[in-house]
Amino acid sequence: MAVSVSASFQIFGSDSSPPPSPGKRCKYVGQSVRALPIRILWVGKKRSQGAQLVFDEYFEKLKLYCSVNEVQIRSNPKNSRDWRVQVEDEDKAVMNLIRPNDWVVLLDERGQDLGSEEMAELLGDAGNTGASELSFCIGGPYGHGQRLRERANLCIKLSSMVFNHQIALLVLVEQLYRSWTILKGQKYHH
């Protein structure tokens, strides 16, 4: 298979301004945004030491901008051999943690593709919904159950690739931190 790749590069010297951000500009930059408390509900097993170190770093940074906590739901809580039963059990466990006034964002590889600026807008928009908390849900190895899919206010993807729960959690926490720096007009995102 032959693949053709073309790219154009512009060189920026020391006397030139930095290149513009490739994405669109977030509509909330420089505005006051209601910081909804964030809760990350994730299905999976204990994190590795390396993943825990990276998670802790971004989790602490994120706390500078909003209240945030995480809840781990044990994968396959009833040790079922049938994957459908496993998804149903995980779905029930997650649904028991979601409150009626939560704004729920499901992470799924078939979800809406967002850039970092759009993720920042998601945080800003969620603050205007009247919800009391923003809940991000990361599913287990077989994904999310039907009840959670129906309850979700939005379904997004972190990538077209499928990540295990540890990687998805790291990418999500980093993107939440990046989104807040975008909203505040800070230099982390360029």
C-alpha positions as CSV (number, residue, x, y, z in Angstrom):
1,M,0.0,0.0,0.0
2,A,1.4,3.4,-1.0
3,V,0.7,6.3,1.4
4,S,1.2,9.9,0.4
5,V,1.9,12.4,3.1
6,S,2.3,16.1,2.6
7,A,3.0,18.8,5.2
8,S,3.8,22.4,5.1
9,F,6.1,23.8,7.8
10,Q,6.7,27.4,8.7
11,I,9.9,28.2,10.5
12,F,9.5,30.8,13.3
13,G,12.7,32.6,14.3
14,S,13.5,34.1,17.7
15,D,12.2,37.5,16.5
16,S,8.8,36.1,15.3
17,S,5.7,35.4,17.3
18,P,4.9,31.7,18.1
19,P,2.7,29.8,15.7
20,P,-1.0,30.1,16.2
21,S,-2.9,27.3,17.9
22,P,-4.1,24.8,15.2
23,G,-7.6,24.6,16.8
24,K,-10.4,27.1,17.2
25,R,-10.3,29.5,20.0
26,C,-12.4,28.6,23.1
27,K,-15.4,31.0,23.5
28,Y,-14.8,31.2,27.3
29,V,-11.2,32.4,27.3
30,G,-10.8,35.3,29.8
31,Q,-14.4,35.0,31.0
32,S,-15.5,33.9,34.4
33,V,-16.6,30.3,34.3
34,R,-18.5,28.4,37.0
35,A,-16.3,25.6,38.1
36,L,-18.5,22.6,38.6
37,P,-17.1,19.9,40.9
38,I,-15.7,17.1,38.8
39,R,-16.1,13.4,39.6
40,I,-14.3,10.7,37.6
41,L,-16.1,7.4,37.8
42,W,-13.9,4.6,36.3
43,V,-14.2,0.9,36.1
44,G,-11.0,-1.1,36.5
45,K,-8.3,-2.5,38.6
46,K,-5.7,-0.9,40.8
47,R,-3.3,1.5,38.9
48,S,0.3,0.6,38.3
49,Q,2.9,2.7,40.3
50,G,4.0,4.6,37.1
51,A,0.4,5.4,36.2
52,Q,-0.3,6.5,39.8
53,L,2.6,8.9,39.8
54,V,1.4,10.6,36.6
55,F,-2.2,10.6,37.7
56,D,-1.3,12.2,41.1
57,E,0.7,15.0,39.4
58,Y,-2.2,16.1,37.1
59,F,-4.8,15.4,39.7
60,E,-3.1,17.8,42.1
61,K,-2.7,20.4,39.4
62,L,-6.4,20.1,38.5
63,K,-7.4,20.8,42.1
64,L,-6.0,24.3,41.7
65,Y,-9.0,25.0,39.4
66,C,-11.9,23.0,40.7
67,S,-13.0,20.4,43.2
68,V,-12.3,17.0,41.8
69,N,-12.5,13.4,43.1
70,E,-12.3,10.0,41.6
71,V,-14.3,6.8,42.3
72,Q,-13.0,3.4,41.2
73,I,-15.6,0.8,40.4
74,R,-14.3,-2.8,40.6
75,S,-14.3,-4.5,37.2
76,N,-16.6,-7.5,37.0
77,P,-17.9,-7.1,40.6
78,K,-19.6,-10.5,40.6
79,N,-16.9,-12.4,38.7
80,S,-19.2,-13.4,35.8
81,R,-17.9,-15.4,32.9
82,D,-20.4,-13.8,30.6
83,W,-19.2,-10.3,29.4
84,R,-22.8,-9.1,29.0
85,V,-23.5,-9.8,32.7
86,Q,-20.2,-8.1,33.6
87,V,-21.2,-5.0,31.7
88,E,-24.7,-5.0,33.3
89,D,-23.2,-5.3,36.8
90,E,-20.7,-2.5,36.2
91,D,-23.5,-0.4,34.7
92,K,-25.6,-0.9,37.8
93,A,-22.6,0.1,40.1
94,V,-21.9,3.3,38.1
95,M,-25.6,4.3,37.9
96,N,-25.9,3.9,41.7
97,L,-23.2,6.7,42.0
98,I,-24.8,9.1,39.6
99,R,-27.1,11.7,41.1
100,P,-30.2,13.1,39.3
101,N,-28.6,16.6,38.9
102,D,-25.2,15.4,37.7
103,W,-24.1,16.4,34.2
104,V,-22.8,13.0,32.8
105,V,-20.1,12.7,30.2
106,L,-19.5,9.2,28.9
107,L,-16.0,8.3,27.5
108,D,-16.4,5.9,24.6
109,E,-14.4,5.3,21.4
110,R,-17.6,5.9,19.3
111,G,-18.2,9.3,21.0
112,Q,-17.9,12.8,19.7
113,D,-14.3,13.8,18.8
114,L,-13.2,16.9,20.7
115,G,-10.1,19.0,20.5
116,S,-8.6,20.6,23.6
117,E,-10.4,23.9,23.1
118,E,-13.7,22.1,22.6
119,M,-13.1,20.2,25.9
120,A,-12.5,23.6,27.6
121,E,-15.9,24.7,26.1
122,L,-17.5,21.5,27.5
123,L,-16.4,22.6,31.0
124,G,-17.7,26.1,30.5
125,D,-21.0,24.9,29.0
126,A,-21.5,22.4,31.8
127,G,-21.1,25.2,34.3
128,N,-24.1,26.9,32.7
129,T,-26.4,23.8,32.8
130,G,-27.6,24.2,36.4
131,A,-26.0,20.8,37.2
132,S,-24.4,20.4,40.6
133,E,-21.5,18.1,39.5
134,L,-19.8,17.0,36.3
135,S,-19.3,13.3,36.1
136,F,-16.9,11.7,33.6
137,C,-17.4,7.9,33.2
138,I,-14.7,5.5,32.0
139,G,-16.0,2.0,31.2
140,G,-14.6,-1.4,31.8
141,P,-13.0,-3.7,29.2
142,Y,-16.3,-4.2,27.4
143,G,-17.6,-0.7,27.6
144,H,-20.6,0.9,29.1
145,G,-24.1,-0.5,29.8
146,Q,-27.3,0.6,28.2
147,R,-28.7,2.5,31.2
148,L,-25.6,4.7,31.5
149,R,-25.6,5.3,27.8
150,E,-29.2,6.5,28.0
151,R,-28.5,8.7,31.1
152,A,-25.4,10.4,29.7
153,N,-25.7,14.0,28.6
154,L,-22.8,13.7,26.2
155,C,-20.6,11.0,24.8
156,I,-17.0,11.9,23.8
157,K,-13.9,10.0,22.8
158,L,-10.4,10.7,23.8
159,S,-9.1,9.0,20.7
160,S,-10.2,6.8,17.9
161,M,-8.0,4.1,19.5
162,V,-9.2,2.1,22.5
163,F,-7.3,2.7,25.7
164,N,-7.3,0.6,28.9
165,H,-8.7,2.3,32.0
166,Q,-5.3,3.5,33.3
167,I,-4.3,5.3,30.1
168,A,-7.8,6.7,29.5
169,L,-7.8,8.1,33.1
170,L,-4.4,9.7,32.6
171,V,-5.4,11.3,29.3
172,L,-8.7,12.5,30.8
173,V,-7.0,14.1,33.8
174,E,-4.4,15.8,31.7
175,Q,-7.0,17.1,29.3
176,L,-9.1,18.5,32.1
177,Y,-6.1,20.3,33.5
178,R,-5.2,21.6,30.0
179,S,-8.8,22.7,29.5
180,W,-8.7,24.8,32.7
181,T,-5.4,26.4,31.5
182,I,-7.2,27.3,28.2
183,L,-10.1,28.8,30.1
184,K,-7.8,30.9,32.2
185,G,-5.7,32.0,29.3
186,Q,-2.5,30.4,30.8
187,K,0.5,29.2,28.8
188,Y,0.3,25.4,29.3
189,H,-1.7,25.0,26.1
190,H,-0.1,26.5,23.0
